[in-house]
Amino acid sequence: MAPLKAPGSDGFHAHFFQSQWDIIGNDICNWVKGVFAGQMIDQDLNNTLVILIPKKECLEDFSQFRPISLCSVLYKLVIKVIANRFKLVFPNIISQEQAGFIASRNIMDNIILAQEVIHSIRCKRNGKNWVAIKLDLEKAYDRVNWEFINAFLMAVGVPEFLRKVIMSAISSSSMQILWNGVPTQKFKPARGIRQGCPLSPYLFVLCMDWLGHLIKSNIDIGRWEPVKLSRSGPAISHLFFADDLVIFCKAHIDQARLLKSILDQFCDVSGHKISTRKSNIYFAKGSSEPCFYLGVPLLHNRVTKSTFSFVVDKVRSKLNSWDARKLPKAGRVTLAKSVLLSIPNYFIQSMLIPKGVCAEIEKMVRRFIWGGSEGQSKLSLVAWDSICQPSSRGGLGIRQLGDQNTSFLMKIGFGLVLKSSDLWVHVLRAKYGWKEQIPDSINRSQCSHLWWSLSKIWPLLRKHLTWAIGDGTRIRCWKDPWVPGIGPLISKIPSFSNLDLDCVVRDLVNSDGCWNLELLRVWLPEYVIKKIISIPPPHLNAGTDKVI
């Protein structure tokens, strides 16, 4: 627990308990054990200060504030124990369409899937028959019904004693609004979960999973038709990231009525309410407006510099609020690294952006570092490439956007190779016919912008991928890279007309479990054989082969 995070109503930081643990540690441990044994959490410990964070500059009503709850350290200690247990089991409980707050899942997983679905329904011959609906829940955390939470905890098999602790923590809470630094009178909520409580994200995700089950049950009985991106791949009907929902269905009146019925049923039971003002509908064909999901454009037209002009505008807007002349050079460098260059990082993780966009942003950052402004340039005394060198080489450690963009895409490519059980990997592999573990190249015909971007960086990524030998049954000995510094062995063979190209590394081992040197010397030069001998031969008990 961070030592100096904002304290609750008792005023004690976590640092106090950490520094005095030798004195109070045993008492706190006994109290925590007592809570899990059935002891109620004290009302004063479950009192919460609520601070209101403005969502925008010109506020008109209270709905434009974001309430953040400041819970006491002892309360969070109990709840953290439960949250850490939930963190371990939720990947096995929550459906793969939900990417929020689940370990090993990432916001980019859903962005990738949404981009591919939009691309597929636009490319379908009957694409006009499909629709994407982006839904927003009004005050999502504040409206959750407590009885619904209890019922769902019971449904997923949470033990009764733990369920009682959770429901006691939720229902026995009291709140005070911190208004201009002064707490208001206490009041007790009748529903909702607190933003700021470590357990709230997990409870919310658990509740949202029921909506996914409702949709899937209608798919199973044939009432809902999801989008199929390929013949063999999984169908996609919905994607959730916490309370950000996007639903895909046929653009038909019957499907619209079914969706309304499902949403009404979900809202009646859970207490949620759909915000029609913030929800959007996107028709696959005939729509020229860009569609955004989780802040990222779902590209479906030709990508140009103007496509990402909003990113350049965000950086420019931030620069306009600063006066470079009043900041020391060290301060300008720190702001450039931690603020300016972090703005585009989120948007460049799932697509290759035009070089002109990178150049425009780096131009503004470079001008700011040297003390210039929008209308007044300053002479750059050091080359930009030198500034972008690591500190150990005399640079300032600034990362070039193009390199960052390539790194993010290589991360996606590496995930395609390794994360075979993830939903987004299933979809991409099936859609584009990815059959080999490490293919030689990527097919670019009729592909999305993401896949086109991956095809651009694939030769560089493939050069750095290699196999670690386990049992030797998955590695193709001639086509796959498994000897460090050599690459595929087929490149070292002058002629391979009589060679079995589909044999595996296990076939290069003799009956004694050692490398078959006679076979290797028939095909390979001596320096390659020496490298192979330095590698332990495959063994049945060594586990499966892995890509590293």
VEXMARMI-549303 format. One line per field, with one value per residue (C-alpha): x, y, z; residue in three letters. Coordinates in Angstrom, 3 decimals. Each point is the difference from the previous one (the first is absolute). Layout:
# residues N
u	X / ...
v	Y / ...
w	Z / ...
rest	ALA / ...
END
This chain:
# residues 548
u	0.000 / 1.414 / 1.152 / -1.198 / -3.273 / -2.892 / -1.252 / -3.586 / -2.109 / 2.266 / 2.939 / 2.513 / 2.216 / 1.282 / 3.447 / -1.059 / -0.917 / 3.107 / 2.347 / -1.638 / -0.556 / 2.240 / -2.386 / -3.453 / 0.572 / -1.303 / -3.143 / -0.795 / 0.564 / -2.315 / -2.651 / 0.177 / -0.333 / -2.984 / -1.740 / 0.354 / -1.286 / -3.247 / 0.800 / -1.662 / 2.163 / -0.240 / -2.231 / 2.724 / 2.464 / -2.597 / -0.699 / 1.075 / 0.972 / -1.193 / 1.848 / -1.538 / 2.363 / -1.223 / -0.242 / 0.278 / 0.622 / -3.461 / -2.211 / -3.786 / -1.259 / 1.220 / -0.023 / 3.143 / 1.983 / 1.766 / -0.381 / 3.128 / -0.261 / 2.797 / -0.208 / 1.873 / 3.201 / -1.331 / -3.119 / 2.142 / 2.223 / -2.925 / -1.356 / 3.455 / 0.244 / -3.258 / 0.914 / 3.338 / -1.806 / -2.509 / 2.880 / 1.275 / -3.305 / -1.723 / 1.835 / -1.699 / -3.429 / -0.526 / -0.644 / 2.716 / -2.094 / 0.657 / 3.514 / -0.289 / 1.726 / 0.851 / 3.600 / 1.769 / -2.626 / 0.594 / -2.049 / 1.709 / -1.484 / -3.482 / 1.159 / 1.599 / -3.167 / -2.228 / 2.221 / -0.145 / -3.784 / -0.620 / 2.376 / -1.715 / -3.567 / 1.018 / 1.639 / -2.902 / -2.231 / -2.971 / 1.832 / -2.933 / -1.916 / 2.263 / 0.192 / 2.265 / -1.618 / 2.119 / -1.808 / 0.730 / -1.258 / -1.177 / 1.873 / 1.049 / 1.523 / -2.623 / -3.078 / 0.953 / -2.617 / 1.446 / -2.373 / 1.228 / 3.630 / -0.858 / -1.876 / 2.846 / 2.622 / -2.084 / -0.344 / 3.773 / 0.591 / 1.470 / -0.010 / -2.713 / 2.382 / 1.823 / -3.263 / -1.137 / 3.230 / -0.407 / -3.670 / 0.663 / 2.780 / -2.303 / -3.238 / 1.363 / 1.874 / -0.706 / 1.136 / 0.942 / 0.522 / 3.230 / -1.232 / 2.624 / 2.065 / -2.841 / -1.855 / -3.801 / -2.403 / 0.180 / -2.504 / -0.488 / -0.324 / -2.694 / 1.741 / 3.185 / 3.677 / 2.754 / 2.587 / 3.197 / -0.814 / 2.465 / -2.810 / -2.442 / 1.510 / -0.248 / -3.602 / -0.953 / 1.652 / -1.787 / -3.357 / 0.704 / 0.821 / -3.666 / -0.909 / 2.488 / -1.646 / -3.419 / 1.288 / 1.721 / -3.099 / -1.965 / 2.767 / -0.211 / -3.733 / 0.429 / -1.747 / 3.167 / 2.339 / 3.581 / 2.621 / 2.134 / 3.379 / 1.021 / -1.404 / 2.086 / 0.471 / -2.120 / -3.054 / -0.079 / -3.230 / 1.296 / 3.141 / 0.182 / 2.672 / -1.437 / -3.012 / 0.953 / -2.246 / -0.121 / -2.517 / -0.100 / -3.175 / -2.056 / -1.531 / -3.531 / -3.055 / -0.296 / 3.594 / -0.579 / -3.048 / 1.939 / 2.885 / -2.417 / -1.627 / 3.389 / 1.117 / -3.316 / 0.297 / 3.594 / -0.826 / -3.036 / 2.040 / 3.311 / -1.304 / 1.972 / -1.313 / 1.083 / 1.019 / -1.563 / 1.640 / 3.502 / -0.765 / 0.695 / -0.970 / 2.294 / -1.190 / 2.714 / -0.690 / -1.068 / 1.686 / 2.781 / 0.533 / 2.930 / -1.038 / 1.898 / 0.223 / 1.816 / 1.390 / 1.630 / -1.330 / -1.245 / 1.569 / -1.831 / 1.197 / 3.406 / 2.241 / 1.568 / 1.619 / -3.396 / -1.314 / 2.157 / -0.297 / -1.895 / 3.154 / 2.077 / -2.693 / 0.152 / 3.759 / -0.385 / -2.761 / 2.236 / 2.884 / -2.222 / -0.640 / 3.728 / 2.519 / 3.324 / 1.930 / -0.924 / 1.147 / 3.608 / 1.379 / -0.025 / -3.679 / -0.830 / 1.754 / -1.881 / -3.353 / 0.808 / 0.823 / -2.729 / -2.898 / 0.354 / 1.385 / -2.332 / -3.086 / 0.444 / 1.217 / -3.528 / -1.122 / 3.019 / -0.250 / -2.317 / 0.867 / 2.867 / -0.377 / 1.275 / 3.564 / -1.284 / -1.950 / 3.112 / 2.035 / -2.600 / -0.198 / 3.776 / 0.395 / -2.234 / 1.795 / 3.415 / -1.042 / -1.322 / 3.221 / 2.081 / -2.342 / -1.972 / -3.752 / -2.599 / 0.840 / 3.659 / 2.598 / 3.310 / 3.250 / 0.587 / 3.547 / 0.133 / -1.296 / -3.303 / 1.522 / 2.641 / -2.636 / -1.896 / 3.015 / -0.074 / 1.477 / 2.916 / 0.963 / -0.273 / -3.620 / -3.082 / -1.743 / -2.876 / -1.572 / -0.822 / -3.674 / 0.731 / 2.049 / -2.705 / -2.623 / 2.063 / 0.573 / -3.724 / -0.786 / 2.761 / -1.634 / -3.269 / 1.890 / 1.717 / -3.409 / -1.295 / 2.761 / -0.278 / -3.548 / -1.845 / -2.824 / -0.950 / -3.169 / 1.643 / 2.703 / -2.645 / -1.824 / 3.088 / 1.467 / -3.281 / -0.786 / 3.378 / 0.826 / 2.881 / 0.889 / 3.703 / 1.402 / 2.491 / -1.040 / 2.554 / -2.163 / -3.429 / -2.645 / -1.213 / -2.923 / -3.277 / 1.348 / -0.702 / 2.386 / 1.210 / 0.896 / 1.676 / 2.011 / 1.058 / 1.107 / 2.330 / 1.820 / -0.198 / 3.384 / 1.718 / -1.879 / 0.512 / 3.742 / 0.025 / -2.256 / 1.521 / -1.091 / 1.099 / 0.192 / -2.140 / -1.145 / 0.831 / -3.382 / -1.230 / 3.111 / 0.521 / 3.719 / 0.686 / -2.584 / -0.180 / 2.730 / 1.280 / 3.802 / 1.071 / 1.623 / -0.673 / -3.666 / -1.864 / 2.418 / -1.400 / 1.984 / 3.248 / -0.713 / 1.194 / -2.509 / -3.009 / -1.782 / -0.063 / -0.540 / -3.105 / -0.896 / -2.734 / 2.134 / 0.330 / 3.023 / -0.815 / 0.906 / 3.597 / 0.594 / 1.213 / -1.203 / 2.473 / -1.599 / 3.012 / 0.220 / 0.271 / 3.313 / 0.141 / -3.303 / 0.966 / 3.341 / -1.780 / -1.788 / 1.655 / 3.425 / 2.218 / -0.418 / -3.797 / 0.399 / 2.198 / -2.784 / -2.558 / 2.200 / 0.145 / -3.810 / -1.441 / -1.860 / -3.796 / -1.356 / -3.509 / 0.100 / 1.216 / -3.502 / -1.330 / 2.008 / -0.412 / 0.536 / 2.222
v	0.000 / 3.398 / 1.755 / 3.552 / -0.463 / 2.200 / -1.218 / -0.766 / 1.841 / -1.144 / 1.939 / -2.867 / -0.731 / -3.496 / 1.336 / 0.266 / -3.693 / -1.050 / 2.011 / -1.208 / -3.606 / -1.408 / 1.454 / -0.390 / -2.803 / -2.889 / 1.916 / 0.841 / -3.612 / -1.283 / 2.561 / -1.018 / -3.683 / 0.929 / 1.709 / -3.145 / -2.039 / 1.989 / 3.177 / 3.128 / 2.819 / 2.993 / 2.799 / 2.618 / -2.081 / -0.358 / 3.729 / 1.482 / 3.495 / 0.744 / 2.587 / 1.327 / 0.210 / 2.238 / -1.803 / 3.230 / 3.723 / 1.583 / -1.995 / 0.228 / -2.716 / -2.663 / -2.717 / 1.639 / -0.869 / -3.319 / -1.186 / -1.656 / -1.722 / 0.287 / -3.156 / -0.623 / -2.051 / -2.756 / -0.401 / -0.208 / -2.583 / -2.424 / 0.744 / -0.322 / -3.581 / -0.867 / 1.986 / -1.810 / -3.359 / 1.148 / 1.141 / -3.594 / -1.697 / 2.621 / -0.927 / -3.415 / 1.374 / 3.091 / -0.474 / 1.030 / 2.833 / 1.967 / 1.486 / 2.434 / -0.700 / -3.593 / -1.141 / -0.856 / 1.919 / 3.417 / 2.908 / -0.459 / -3.508 / 1.458 / 2.868 / -2.527 / -2.117 / 3.031 / 1.147 / -3.449 / -0.325 / 3.432 / -0.852 / -3.347 / 1.278 / 2.830 / -2.488 / -2.471 / -0.055 / 0.327 / 2.435 / 2.414 / -2.616 / 0.415 / 2.628 / 0.870 / 1.599 / 1.754 / 0.234 / 2.150 / -0.781 / 2.981 / 0.227 / -3.617 / -0.582 / 2.003 / -1.879 / -3.653 / -1.918 / -1.695 / -2.971 / -0.557 / -0.030 / -2.516 / -2.255 / -0.006 / -0.674 / -3.004 / -1.080 / -0.087 / -2.024 / 2.551 / -1.645 / 1.197 / 1.424 / 2.048 / 1.146 / 1.269 / 1.977 / 1.584 / 0.877 / 1.348 / 2.235 / 1.347 / 0.438 / 1.321 / 2.920 / 3.657 / 3.015 / 3.655 / 2.377 / 1.975 / 3.423 / 2.771 / -2.036 / -0.370 / -3.340 / 0.187 / -1.974 / -3.795 / -1.864 / -3.687 / -1.172 / -2.511 / -1.335 / 0.344 / -0.745 / 2.492 / 1.218 / -0.195 / -3.282 / -2.697 / -2.566 / 2.149 / -0.639 / -3.769 / 0.146 / 2.236 / -2.281 / -2.964 / 1.750 / 0.986 / -3.610 / -0.842 / 2.217 / -1.981 / -3.249 / 1.349 / 0.778 / -3.392 / -1.889 / 1.655 / -0.950 / -3.632 / -0.207 / 1.708 / 3.306 / 2.164 / -0.160 / 1.079 / 1.168 / -2.745 / 1.319 / -3.337 / -3.471 / -1.686 / 2.881 / 1.041 / 2.210 / 3.410 / 1.375 / 2.460 / 1.504 / 1.420 / 2.063 / 0.651 / 2.243 / 0.691 / -2.269 / -0.606 / -2.465 / -1.461 / -1.329 / -0.120 / 3.322 / -1.374 / 1.075 / -3.418 / 0.185 / 3.552 / -1.147 / -2.959 / 2.263 / 2.401 / -2.913 / -1.293 / 3.457 / 0.624 / -3.344 / 0.744 / 3.510 / -1.197 / -2.607 / 1.858 / 3.539 / 1.443 / 2.546 / 0.512 / 3.574 / 0.547 / 3.438 / -1.519 / -3.185 / -0.239 / -2.210 / -0.704 / -1.467 / -1.862 / 1.436 / 3.493 / 1.556 / 2.489 / 1.171 / -1.654 / -2.447 / 0.146 / -2.734 / 0.560 / 3.221 / -1.677 / 0.357 / -3.231 / 0.623 / -1.074 / 2.467 / 0.923 / 1.172 / 3.421 / 2.676 / 1.624 / -3.253 / 0.631 / 3.777 / -0.292 / -1.415 / 2.939 / 2.372 / -1.593 / 0.602 / 3.561 / 0.725 / -1.139 / 2.145 / 3.073 / -0.182 / 0.264 / 2.799 / -1.588 / 3.202 / -0.172 / -3.582 / -1.177 / -2.322 / -2.988 / 0.661 / 0.211 / -3.310 / -1.669 / 1.318 / -1.088 / -3.553 / -0.523 / 1.983 / 0.968 / -3.269 / -2.073 / 1.512 / -1.796 / -3.248 / -1.254 / 0.584 / -1.591 / -3.375 / -1.696 / 1.502 / 1.378 / 3.770 / 2.140 / 1.280 / 3.535 / -0.188 / -1.125 / 2.779 / 2.667 / -1.023 / -0.303 / 3.411 / 1.574 / -1.869 / 0.997 / 3.658 / -0.113 / -1.544 / 2.825 / 2.657 / 0.881 / 0.350 / -0.411 / 3.303 / 0.231 / -2.659 / -0.391 / -1.283 / -3.673 / -0.248 / -3.815 / -2.404 / -1.713 / -3.462 / 0.826 / 1.208 / -3.274 / -2.081 / -1.710 / 1.921 / -2.440 / 1.150 / 3.707 / 0.486 / 1.033 / -3.380 / 1.295 / -2.752 / 0.676 / -0.551 / -2.158 / -2.400 / -0.034 / -0.767 / -2.906 / -1.341 / -0.027 / -1.835 / -2.524 / -0.641 / -0.842 / -2.241 / -1.782 / -0.505 / -1.553 / -2.585 / -0.775 / 0.715 / -2.678 / -0.192 / 3.713 / 0.967 / 2.707 / -2.461 / -2.591 / 2.591 / 1.324 / -3.444 / -1.321 / 3.136 / 0.176 / -3.710 / -0.022 / -3.711 / -0.178 / 0.957 / 2.422 / 0.622 / 1.205 / 2.949 / 1.556 / 0.081 / 3.567 / -0.626 / 1.610 / 0.685 / 2.590 / 2.835 / -1.881 / -3.093 / 2.135 / 1.655 / -3.411 / -1.094 / 3.014 / -0.843 / -3.806 / -0.517 / 1.899 / -1.922 / -3.394 / 0.597 / 0.226 / -3.004 / -3.368 / -3.321 / -1.386 / -3.791 / -2.137 / -3.376 / 1.009 / -0.980 / 3.456 / 1.506 / -0.595 / -0.649 / 1.573 / 2.812 / 1.362 / 2.037 / -1.999 / 0.325 / 3.394 / 2.325 / -2.294 / 0.407 / -2.715 / -2.812 / -0.252 / 3.157 / -1.903 / -2.919 / 0.369 / -2.495 / -1.597 / -1.885 / -3.261 / 1.638 / -0.575 / 3.622 / -0.940 / -2.044 / 1.250 / 0.507 / -3.247 / -1.831 / 1.271 / -2.036 / -3.613 / -2.873 / 0.961 / 3.435 / 1.802 / 2.088 / -2.143 / 1.428 / -2.259 / 1.397 / 3.581 / -0.259 / -1.096 / 3.334 / 2.643 / 1.711 / -0.673 / 3.429 / -0.496 / -3.508 / 1.382 / 2.448 / -2.840 / -2.196 / 2.820 / -0.224 / -2.735 / -2.521 / -0.333 / -2.251 / -1.282 / 1.296 / 3.485 / 1.392 / 1.485 / 2.101 / 3.762 / 3.140 / 2.603
w	0.000 / -0.976 / 3.203 / -0.705 / -1.875 / 1.122 / 3.406 / 0.978 / 2.563 / 2.871 / -1.513 / 0.205 / -3.031 / -0.725 / 0.924 / 3.663 / 0.199 / -1.931 / 2.219 / 3.252 / -1.084 / 2.752 / 2.574 / -1.587 / -2.519 / 2.150 / 0.988 / -3.634 / -1.131 / 2.743 / -0.981 / -3.686 / 0.969 / 2.160 / -2.933 / -2.112 / 2.964 / 0.087 / 1.945 / -1.449 / -1.364 / 2.337 / -1.331 / 0.435 / -2.046 / -2.759 / -0.204 / -3.330 / -1.067 / -3.538 / -2.073 / -3.213 / -2.978 / -2.876 / -3.338 / -2.002 / 0.466 / -0.156 / 2.369 / -0.235 / 2.397 / 2.424 / -2.666 / -1.416 / 3.132 / 0.506 / 3.624 / 1.432 / 3.380 / 2.566 / 2.131 / 3.235 / -0.105 / 2.288 / -2.164 / -3.136 / 1.700 / 0.358 / -3.470 / -1.617 / 1.289 / -1.789 / -3.132 / -0.332 / 0.165 / -2.623 / -2.193 / -0.175 / -0.887 / -2.175 / -3.248 / 0.291 / 0.986 / -2.154 / -3.726 / -2.442 / -1.436 / 3.234 / 0.054 / 2.917 / 3.339 / -0.938 / 0.430 / -3.296 / -2.030 / -1.480 / -1.306 / -3.375 / -0.284 / -0.406 / -2.216 / -2.362 / -0.056 / -0.619 / -2.892 / -1.586 / 0.384 / -1.553 / -2.848 / -0.633 / -0.055 / -2.327 / -2.355 / 0.050 / -3.046 / 2.335 / 2.271 / 0.011 / 2.004 / 3.042 / 2.702 / 2.943 / 3.056 / 2.615 / 3.337 / 3.021 / 3.500 / 2.026 / 3.345 / -0.430 / 3.460 / 1.899 / -1.244 / 0.611 / 1.991 / 3.119 / -0.264 / -3.559 / 1.200 / 2.733 / -2.428 / -2.493 / 2.684 / 0.983 / -3.653 / -0.600 / 3.159 / 2.433 / 3.484 / 2.373 / 2.621 / -2.652 / -1.543 / 3.402 / 0.442 / -3.447 / 0.453 / 3.502 / -1.354 / -2.723 / 1.947 / 3.318 / -1.548 / 0.694 / -2.021 / 0.397 / -2.919 / 0.341 / -1.143 / -0.075 / 2.444 / 2.534 / 0.450 / -0.233 / 2.185 / -0.205 / -2.143 / -0.813 / -3.609 / -0.981 / -3.104 / -2.037 / 0.539 / 0.742 / -2.499 / 2.007 / 1.735 / -1.237 / -0.330 / -2.007 / -3.477 / 0.504 / 1.225 / -2.917 / -2.575 / 1.584 / -0.402 / -3.605 / -0.823 / 0.505 / -2.965 / -2.081 / 1.139 / -1.025 / -3.504 / -0.337 / 1.143 / -2.814 / -2.442 / 1.154 / -0.733 / -3.386 / 0.753 / -0.206 / -2.982 / 0.854 / -2.508 / -1.539 / -1.139 / -1.518 / -0.534 / 2.677 / 2.446 / 2.993 / -0.477 / 1.699 / 1.485 / 2.619 / 1.526 / 3.526 / 1.691 / 3.471 / -0.800 / -3.649 / -2.050 / -3.734 / -1.441 / -3.517 / -1.600 / -3.175 / -1.072 / 0.217 / 1.966 / 1.694 / 1.226 / 1.265 / 1.981 / 1.393 / 1.052 / 1.714 / 1.814 / 1.216 / 1.154 / 1.793 / 1.778 / 1.000 / 1.245 / 1.991 / 1.856 / 0.430 / 0.545 / -2.930 / -2.484 / -3.609 / -0.792 / -3.423 / -0.198 / 0.029 / -1.954 / -3.737 / -2.894 / -2.941 / -3.299 / -1.863 / -3.441 / -0.915 / 3.048 / -0.690 / 3.592 / 1.835 / 2.695 / 3.312 / 2.631 / 3.306 / -1.479 / -3.021 / -3.580 / -1.570 / -3.393 / -3.129 / -2.646 / -1.373 / 2.832 / -0.545 / 2.120 / 0.563 / 1.516 / 3.064 / 0.067 / 3.299 / 1.645 / -1.277 / 1.294 / 3.468 / 0.183 / -1.315 / 2.531 / 2.847 / -1.280 / -0.255 / 3.752 / 0.802 / -0.421 / -0.950 / 0.756 / 3.697 / 0.424 / 0.429 / -2.646 / 2.390 / 0.727 / -3.707 / -0.675 / 2.865 / -1.262 / -3.545 / 1.095 / 2.592 / -1.497 / -3.664 / -1.351 / 2.175 / -1.693 / -3.363 / 1.610 / 0.643 / -3.594 / -1.705 / 1.728 / -2.476 / -3.395 / -2.052 / -0.127 / -2.907 / 0.286 / -0.527 / 3.273 / 1.900 / -1.618 / 0.871 / 3.669 / 0.364 / -1.624 / 2.670 / 2.796 / -1.350 / -0.208 / 3.581 / 1.364 / -1.492 / 1.419 / -3.123 / -0.513 / -2.749 / -1.636 / 0.967 / -0.762 / 1.785 / -1.426 / 0.825 / 1.304 / -0.054 / -2.646 / 0.856 / -0.536 / 2.612 / 2.471 / -0.450 / 0.993 / 3.435 / 2.927 / 0.120 / -3.510 / 0.701 / -1.068 / 1.976 / -0.206 / -2.143 / -2.079 / -3.625 / -0.822 / -3.029 / 2.120 / 2.670 / -2.629 / -1.349 / 3.524 / 0.792 / -3.236 / 0.675 / 3.374 / -1.797 / -2.431 / 2.885 / 1.635 / -3.232 / 0.218 / 3.723 / 1.235 / -1.918 / 2.581 / -0.143 / -1.862 / -2.124 / -1.095 / -0.958 / -2.092 / -1.828 / -0.682 / -1.398 / -2.027 / -1.750 / -0.215 / 2.502 / 0.151 / 0.842 / 3.396 / -1.603 / -3.624 / -2.531 / -1.059 / 0.571 / -2.713 / -0.626 / -2.372 / 1.140 / 3.475 / 2.670 / 0.785 / 3.079 / -2.021 / -2.651 / 2.789 / 1.356 / -3.465 / -0.134 / 3.234 / -0.285 / -1.748 / 2.829 / 2.705 / -1.613 / -0.120 / 3.815 / 0.709 / 0.806 / 1.464 / 3.361 / -0.259 / 2.300 / -1.307 / -3.595 / -1.467 / -1.092 / -1.610 / -3.712 / -0.057 / -3.419 / -0.223 / 3.553 / 1.766 / 2.989 / -0.196 / 1.494 / -2.514 / -2.974 / -0.939 / -1.924 / -0.882 / -3.512 / -0.847 / 0.733 / -2.341 / -3.613 / -1.418 / 1.671 / -2.786 / 2.004 / 3.394 / 2.129 / 0.762 / 2.482 / 2.383 / 3.593 / 2.260 / 1.811 / -3.241 / 0.280 / 3.174 / -0.060 / 2.193 / 2.764 / 0.393 / -1.523 / -3.160 / -3.141 / -1.234 / -3.064 / -1.264 / 0.819 / -1.833 / -3.177 / -0.278 / 2.161 / 0.171 / 3.014 / 1.672 / 0.114 / 1.440 / 2.790 / 0.903 / 0.042 / 2.219 / 2.577 / 0.353 / 2.284 / -2.197 / 0.319 / 2.728 / 0.670 / 3.586 / -0.999 / -0.618 / -3.220 / -2.431 / 0.519 / -2.040 / 1.662
rest	MET / ALA / PRO / LEU / LYS / ALA / PRO / GLY / SER / ASP / GLY / PHE / HIS / ALA / HIS / PHE / PHE / GLN / SER / GLN / TRP / ASP / ILE / ILE / GLY / ASN / ASP / ILE / CYS / ASN / TRP / VAL / LYS / GLY / VAL / PHE / ALA / GLY / GLN / MET / ILE / ASP / GLN / ASP / LEU / ASN / ASN / THR / LEU / VAL / ILE / LEU / ILE / PRO / LYS / LYS / GLU / CYS / LEU / GLU / ASP / PHE / SER / GLN / PHE / ARG / PRO / ILE / SER / LEU / CYS / SER / VAL / LEU / TYR / LYS / LEU / VAL / ILE / LYS / VAL / ILE / ALA / ASN / ARG / PHE / LYS / LEU / VAL / PHE / PRO / ASN / ILE / ILE / SER / GLN / GLU / GLN / ALA / GLY / PHE / ILE / ALA / SER / ARG / ASN / ILE / MET / ASP / ASN / ILE / ILE / LEU / ALA / GLN / GLU / VAL / ILE / HIS / SER / ILE / ARG / CYS / LYS / ARG / ASN / GLY / LYS / ASN / TRP / VAL / ALA / ILE / LYS / LEU / ASP / LEU / GLU / LYS / ALA / TYR / ASP / ARG / VAL / ASN / TRP / GLU / PHE / ILE / ASN / ALA / PHE / LEU / MET / ALA / VAL / GLY / VAL / PRO / GLU / PHE / LEU / ARG / LYS / VAL / ILE / MET / SER / ALA / ILE / SER / SER / SER / SER / MET / GLN / ILE / LEU / TRP / ASN / GLY / VAL / PRO / THR / GLN / LYS / PHE / LYS / PRO / ALA / ARG / GLY / ILE / ARG / GLN / GLY / CYS / PRO / LEU / SER / PRO / TYR / LEU / PHE / VAL / LEU / CYS / MET / ASP / TRP / LEU / GLY / HIS / LEU / ILE / LYS / SER / ASN / ILE / ASP / ILE / GLY / ARG / TRP / GLU / PRO / VAL / LYS / LEU / SER / ARG / SER / GLY / PRO / ALA / ILE / SER / HIS / LEU / PHE / PHE / ALA / ASP / ASP / LEU / VAL / ILE / PHE / CYS / LYS / ALA / HIS / ILE / ASP / GLN / ALA / ARG / LEU / LEU / LYS / SER / ILE / LEU / ASP / GLN / PHE / CYS / ASP / VAL / SER / GLY / HIS / LYS / ILE / SER / THR / ARG / LYS / SER / ASN / ILE / TYR / PHE / ALA / LYS / GLY / SER / SER / GLU / PRO / CYS / PHE / TYR / LEU / GLY / VAL / PRO / LEU / LEU / HIS / ASN / ARG / VAL / THR / LYS / SER / THR / PHE / SER / PHE / VAL / VAL / ASP / LYS / VAL / ARG / SER / LYS / LEU / ASN / SER / TRP / ASP / ALA / ARG / LYS / LEU / PRO / LYS / ALA / GLY / ARG / VAL / THR / LEU / ALA / LYS / SER / VAL / LEU / LEU / SER / ILE / PRO / ASN / TYR / PHE / ILE / GLN / SER / MET / LEU / ILE / PRO / LYS / GLY / VAL / CYS / ALA / GLU / ILE / GLU / LYS / MET / VAL / ARG / ARG / PHE / ILE / TRP / GLY / GLY / SER / GLU / GLY / GLN / SER / LYS / LEU / SER / LEU / VAL / ALA / TRP / ASP / SER / ILE / CYS / GLN / PRO / SER / SER / ARG / GLY / GLY / LEU / GLY / ILE / ARG / GLN / LEU / GLY / ASP / GLN / ASN / THR / SER / PHE / LEU / MET / LYS / ILE / GLY / PHE / GLY / LEU / VAL / LEU / LYS / SER / SER / ASP / LEU / TRP / VAL / HIS / VAL / LEU / ARG / ALA / LYS / TYR / GLY / TRP / LYS / GLU / GLN / ILE / PRO / ASP / SER / ILE / ASN / ARG / SER / GLN / CYS / SER / HIS / LEU / TRP / TRP / SER / LEU / SER / LYS / ILE / TRP / PRO / LEU / LEU / ARG / LYS / HIS / LEU / THR / TRP / ALA / ILE / GLY / ASP / GLY / THR / ARG / ILE / ARG / CYS / TRP / LYS / ASP / PRO / TRP / VAL / PRO / GLY / ILE / GLY / PRO / LEU / ILE / SER / LYS / ILE / PRO / SER / PHE / SER / ASN / LEU / ASP / LEU / ASP / CYS / VAL / VAL / ARG / ASP / LEU / VAL / ASN / SER / ASP / GLY / CYS / TRP / ASN / LEU / GLU / LEU / LEU / ARG / VAL / TRP / LEU / PRO / GLU / TYR / VAL / ILE / LYS / LYS / ILE / ILE / SER / ILE / PRO / PRO / PRO / HIS / LEU / ASN / ALA / GLY / THR / ASP / LYS / VAL / ILE
END
